[in-house]
Amino acid sequence: MPASRSPLETLAVPTTHPLWAVNLATDFGDPLTIIDAAVNTATARALVERALKERGRSLSEVARVIVTHPHPRHLGLAGWIQTRSGAAVFLLERDWRWPWEESERTEQQATYLREHGLPERWIAAISGEQEEIRGQVAPLGQVSWLRPGQTLALGGSTYLVLALPGHEDGHLGLWCPERRFAVLGDVLGPG
Ligand SMILES: [Zn+2]
């Protein structure tokens, strides 16, 4: 795991997209916490298990998975981790549409891209990639809800739960005033 200036340790997990990785932020203390959960691929599963092992921890000890927003690259492994650990999976409280409920969104986006002149081969590639990663989201059991203004203990500090809509309605952020550090998911990113 690379050195990080973050008060939380980060792990870059490749996605099925050739240009993008997802940064998982992790508190290796107790309760053992993973923020965002990458795609559900054999590579991602192996990276997460290895990172935990390097810290003397195991998957079965994960107590919390906090998902900034349920896009496949952030939700993918949450159900897999939950099944193996009994971890609570937290998202901002909302009537979410889950990745497995959104196949019509691929067609809506294809129509939008077509209307704006994107070549059909690009539309097909983008649609295919999106369908593929939606299929890679592990089934998720019970979800626990977070609300804006709530606080969480992470890495020995207190973080404030923020609602940061834009990239996705209901996207959450975590802000630590003491460290002037924020976990922002995709608020400033592409995926
Ligand atoms: Zn996203």
Residues whose N, C-alpha, C, O or C-beta is under 5 A from the ligand:
A	BS01	ZN	H71 D186 G191
